[in-house]
Amino acid sequence: MSTPSSGKQKGGQSAKKQSSVPPQSKGEEILDNVKDAVTSEWDYKIALVVITILAVITRFWGIGHPNEVVFDEVHFGKFASYYLQRTYFFDVHPPFGKLLFALMGWFVGYDGHFLFDNIGDSYISNNVPYVAFRALPAILGSLTVPTVFLIMWESGYSLPAALVSAGLVLFDNAHIGQTRLILLDATLVFAMSVSVLCYVRFYKMRRDPFSRKWWKWLLLTGVALSCVISTKYVGSFTFFTIGSAVAIDLWGLLDVKRKEGALSLPEFGKHFVARLVGLIIVPFLFYLFWFQVHFAILSRSGPGDDFMTPEFQSTLSDNVMSSQAVGINYYDTIAIKHKETKTYLHSHPDRYPLRYDDGRVSSQGQQVTGYPFSDTNNHWEILPAQLFDESNKLDHQVTQGDFVRLRHLVTDTYLLTHDVASPYYPTNQEYTTVDVNEAYGARVNDTLFEIKIENAKAGQQFKSMSGHFKLIHMPTRVAMWTHTTPLPDWGYKQAEINGNKNIQQSSNVWYVDEIPSIPPDSERLIKEPKKVKHIPFLKKYFELQRAIFFHNNALTSSHPYASQPIQWPFLLRGVSFWTHNDTKQQIYFLGNPLGWWITSSLLAVFAGIIGADQLSQRRGIDTLDARTRSRLYDSTGFFFLCWAAHYLPFYLMGRQLFLHHYLPAHLASALVTGALLEFICNLDPDPPLSDPGKPTKKHGVAPGFAKRNLTARDRMGWNTLVTLWTVAAAVMSVVIGGWWYFLPLTYGKPGLEPAQVNARKWLGYDLHFAK
């Protein structure tokens, strides 16, 4: 990096001759340093402007194409519309990124009338300001590129190294493709890069702790981290990255032999508490704030109601469940529906087969199944454990904890479960029915079930719609449960009903969908207008978190374009976002293969260098000087940790995974690549930064004006510098070539002929229009 002009010796003046120059006043020193700040590092500043302009061009060019809904715009565009309509919805991601889209829609006067129902729906005919929506991720994606450059610059790397790292993101087709559509990843990647930049700036202030700038960069790191995790929960990987670096830093501060002098325990405590506040408490408060905004905006009943409890739904206006709830009495006829699969508890005269396909024997009892449509075979009469006298059997309410029997009206049989394995789950119990003689005779206990209403108080009335409950078998304590796998032909492809021994499982929940036995003119159907209830924010927050994590883990079904983490660094497959048959245009989400292969190769090289250095040290061979090793481990190693933290955890996940999950890790690998190219080209590490407030022997630095490092030209010979620039130019030439070649698949135009499509199927990419 460039050296301020005040620090250069002119005309070969000796140090002795220099010392005879009258000392400058403090004001003159400050003025000289201000001039230096303006004129120094002009090459970095020009490069920063140029790559920012290129980032804007590559992200915004042709952003209006296609003028149709593309891929996951069906989700995140829909969510923005729901926000603008104030209609409650459910999503597995935190609200920050979606709120930004809603804010953009509000800025341009959009009212949320379009719900992005299908891929290919026209934006033009539906009068949707889609370019404004797409402009938000394009802006954030454009800013990500200079942020990468600034990370390298602030970390003390040379200009060619910084340009390589930024260029790998600038000319990457995956980063471009993901930042031109209404998707969340642009927000996630930008916030992640800003978090790293702010932490680097904070770390550089470590010699001036608790100063204003030290606090500024600490708190900005925390705010950036909150934006990451408030966009997607994979943002916790960024927390781990920064947290690991902070833990190492604190461990060093605890050392009584540190060069800067030992800290007392109270001083160390101040450092610990400051980081705790700035990097955990502040981010968590901002994270909670976005949920508060989420709840405040979404005040009307909507498609997300079914994911929440009746108590939560009672806080929403126009909620059907609250407005249509009717108290259930004994001897009512009810239809019971499963909360998740929406299938009715159903029975018919057909019997279970003697043997199942795996050879297990059934009870050959009457089938009890799940049926998705309204039908009289879904009707059950709810009876008390002890029958009431005929003269006094009406108007007795069913309440929380009551033991009941369920009589199937069409077949006049009683619901029962027993210790016989269910058709699909040998560990779960079969459900069947028995006649009245058995129900009140030998099987009297086997036909008793407990009504266990969710989050209910003792004595609470059991109601239709709002009374979510579990039906617990009294003798065996199993919960009635169903799932989505249909029974074989003998069960008419209906759902299996069985007894789940894990009664705490959230998928055991049912509700009464209707009470067909109530006459239309019954007073029980007359409702008074209900006021919207209020429940504490934290209670709503924790309920939503439980729902989010349950459904996130449930995303295990296959997808034609899902991929595995082992495939991502090598870019073995992409994702088809959009196609247009008439023009043979397509958007295929794919990174720049050449750029990705370079970064993946350099990651392996870094691991090899670290392994070789450790091995050589074990054998007493010290091939690196202390400052080179420090740069390699502390700086490049931090970038490598960032890559590993954003990549390796995906191997532990059982949910659907896609190529876009690798984008944060790819950005980190670009940082590793630029740093490692500098190391390979034998660029010496920077001399240490001057301590703020301590004038150096070479430079008379006023307090608060720490000097930047020497320029690459000053720190290394011309041959090495030329080598580094040559390598950087070669790498970027290859990267730009790969970006240009796959550009039609990223921008969706122009359409390609079959021969051109096949030429781009480098690793068998499943592209369209190849024939």
Beta strands, then each sheet from edge to edge (+ up, - down):
strand 1: 333-338
strand 2: 344-351
strand 3: 366-371
strand 4: 379-384
strand 5: 403-408
strand 6: 413-421
strand 7: 429-434
strand 8: 449-453
strand 9: 469-473
strand 10: 479-486
strand 11: 495-500
strand 12: 510-514
strand 13: 575-580
strand 14: 585-589
sheet 1: 2+ 3- 11+ 7- 6+ 5- 4+ 1- 12+
sheet 2: 2+ 3- 11+ 10-
sheet 3: 2+ 3- 11+ 7- 6+ 5- 8+ 9-
sheet 4: 13+ 14-
end
